[in-house]
């Protein structure tokens, strides 16, 4: 049964739009799936390989801008961004990896944070190339119906899930975990840590880039402040994984559901809307203190807590 | 170079050094925390923002001069830092988790809460303290009539710079002459050995976090006469503090001073010769250049000199 769980869940998700949701519910659903892609990608680098990135907005934004720029300057369909972003994001990740992967732990985290900010400022200032703060807008979106976007993002997410599971179950995955647990020990066992960390970064970057390309096509508008956002992309990517479960297959999906629903819920409350970062911050603090491995990662702990409550009452 | 060009260059350098002095104060706070606790405090800029609001409201409500409010804001920030360490960070140090960077992510959460609360309470307006000396300046031509170049020195910038230097000297005395200071330095060298030598590690952590917060709080008060204030300014200064610590060498106080001045001068040069909007990029270009060419920062250069290599 467990073996078929991903296929069953995919089939169920594919059937969901047939129920006939409103356009808004479909939008929320699309966001959930998109965020689970970003979360899974972050999890590959952060959760499995132990390289916590604070700058995943950089990959997201590079993907989005690849597709936006070929649309704006060359007049191609923005969907060509999907294959093209693989090349662009890989090259970009190699550069980032060369610079940042010599740092460890928190220093790597902050260096990636800086990368995200550098890209935002660069995109704002290179206004000939990226339109600066005006942003890039698609004159018309491919479809009006959201259902097609939903299927595309679902295929992307299923692909991401499949790739990540394949990678983690292969030798590569064991190398990643070894690097996370003890980089020096891994190196002494003959693992080329720089190479494998770079591979993890490139894979994670490309997958995040896909989400960026999709975002460009779906939303039809990007500007540097939106796609290179520190709090609204990079930090939320971390939160999706932290809340859902670090180094688990399903954690990012669970986290994405919780985070997107929470964000939408907070936004719908007129009084709470302005306080959404406070609530996110408090949630982050509470999760880190009480469930450091996230909901899916700390299931035994949650069960124990629930049972304690059950027997106590 | 013609005289006006020299004038622009000199003026840019002066502005850079004055800015650098203030940056150094922010950087020292971060490097202290980093050295002792081995974590990066990503709420550093937000703590500075809190201090700036304290100074701002003291000025608006009670007409306390921003420079005097250092004496109120810095202790307040010390207490805030101690509380954060005691109730939030130290519980996380004990929790077992997959990712060791949990504490860093925790400080991000703290920063988000602080910035957002400031937005809620004070609105996201840009504010500044209209002190009467903010626009006054000394001019070189007033003192030296036949000077070939004319340079000016803003009152507020100069006073802020001098106070920053004074605080840095005080800190140096504290770290080298007092028992507490020596314990802090011992912990940043080897916290386990310090524990064995009878240093109260838990208490020192609290004091260090408080001290780091107080320093950045003081820097906030010094910034307020010359800068404007808005709730989201923290993130930018957190990054500045981090760039300074990398530039100076992780955990090195002397390095942070050099790092602050280098960064100040460099930013000032980019702003003058390339363009205002690019100043943040210049900041990160220097950051990446340091990571590639001088991974140990200025501190590694100093150490090499001392070893005679």
Boltz contact constraints between the chains, C-beta under 6 A:
constraints:
  - contact:
      token1: [A, 52]
      token2: [B, 101]
      max_distance: 6.0
  - contact:
      token1: [A, 99]
      token2: [B, 288]
      max_distance: 6.0
  - contact:
      token1: [A, 106]
      token2: [B, 40]
      max_distance: 6.0
  - contact:
      token1: [A, 106]
      token2: [B, 101]
      max_distance: 6.0
  - contact:
      token1: [A, 106]
      token2: [B, 104]
      max_distance: 6.0
  - contact:
      token1: [A, 109]
      token2: [B, 101]
      max_distance: 6.0
  - contact:
      token1: [A, 109]
      token2: [B, 104]
      max_distance: 6.0
  - contact:
      token1: [A, 110]
      token2: [B, 40]
      max_distance: 6.0
  - contact:
      token1: [A, 110]
      token2: [B, 242]
      max_distance: 6.0
  - contact:
      token1: [A, 114]
      token2: [B, 284]
      max_distance: 6.0
  - contact:
      token1: [A, 118]
      token2: [B, 284]
      max_distance: 6.0
  - contact:
      token1: [A, 121]
      token2: [B, 280]
      max_distance: 6.0
  - contact:
      token1: [A, 121]
      token2: [B, 281]
      max_distance: 6.0
  - contact:
      token1: [A, 125]
      token2: [B, 277]
      max_distance: 6.0
  - contact:
      token1: [A, 246]
      token2: [B, 98]
      max_distance: 6.0
  - contact:
      token1: [A, 246]
      token2: [B, 99]
      max_distance: 6.0
  - contact:
      token1: [A, 247]
      token2: [B, 98]
      max_distance: 6.0
  - contact:
      token1: [A, 274]
      token2: [B, 120]
      max_distance: 6.0
  - contact:
      token1: [A, 275]
      token2: [B, 120]
      max_distance: 6.0
  - contact:
      token1: [A, 277]
      token2: [B, 112]
      max_distance: 6.0
  - contact:
      token1: [A, 277]
      token2: [B, 116]
      max_distance: 6.0
  - contact:
      token1: [A, 278]
      token2: [B, 113]
      max_distance: 6.0
  - contact:
      token1: [A, 278]
      token2: [B, 116]
      max_distance: 6.0
  - contact:
      token1: [A, 278]
      token2: [B, 117]
      max_distance: 6.0
  - contact:
      token1: [A, 281]
      token2: [B, 109]
      max_distance: 6.0
  - contact:
      token1: [A, 281]
      token2: [B, 112]
      max_distance: 6.0
  - contact:
      token1: [A, 281]
      token2: [B, 113]
      max_distance: 6.0
  - contact:
      token1: [A, 284]
      token2: [B, 109]
      max_distance: 6.0
  - contact:
      token1: [A, 285]
      token2: [B, 109]
      max_distance: 6.0
  - contact:
      token1: [A, 288]
      token2: [B, 92]
      max_distance: 6.0
  - contact:
      token1: [A, 288]
      token2: [B, 102]
      max_distance: 6.0
  - contact:
      token1: [A, 288]
      token2: [B, 106]
      max_distance: 6.0
  - contact:
      token1: [A, 289]
      token2: [B, 91]
      max_distance: 6.0
  - contact:
      token1: [A, 289]
      token2: [B, 92]
      max_distance: 6.0
  - contact:
      token1: [A, 292]
      token2: [B, 95]
      max_distance: 6.0
  - contact:
      token1: [A, 292]
      token2: [B, 97]
      max_distance: 6.0
  - contact:
      token1: [A, 292]
      token2: [B, 102]
      max_distance: 6.0
  - contact:
      token1: [A, 293]
      token2: [B, 97]
      max_distance: 6.0
  - contact:
      token1: [A, 293]
      token2: [B, 98]
      max_distance: 6.0
